[in-house]
Structure formats: C-alpha cells, structure tokens
Amino acid sequence: MAESILFSLGLGVGTFFFTQSMIQLFRKIMEIVWKFAESYTGYYS
C-alpha cells in the first residue's frame, strides 16, 4: 500500500518537473524563433 502511494507521488513529482522543463524549453525556442523573425523582417522593412 505504501509503495503505491510513493509510486504515484514520485510519478506526480516527475511529471511536474518534466512539464516545467518542457515549458522552459518551449519558451526558449519561441524566444529564438521570435528573434530570428524580428531580424528577418527587419531586413525587408
């Protein structure tokens, strides 16, 4: 019984940290894409 509680707790924490790192990675990618788009449109305007 205690093992299943620990397992679900560990799974929850793992999912939380995985989601957090995915969000940070996505933000970083969007930041890079945004900078590329800005410089790209900057050349044409």
Secondary structure by P-SEA (a helix, b strand, c coil): caaaaaaaaaaaaaaaaaaaaaaaaaaaaaaaaaaaaaaaaaaac
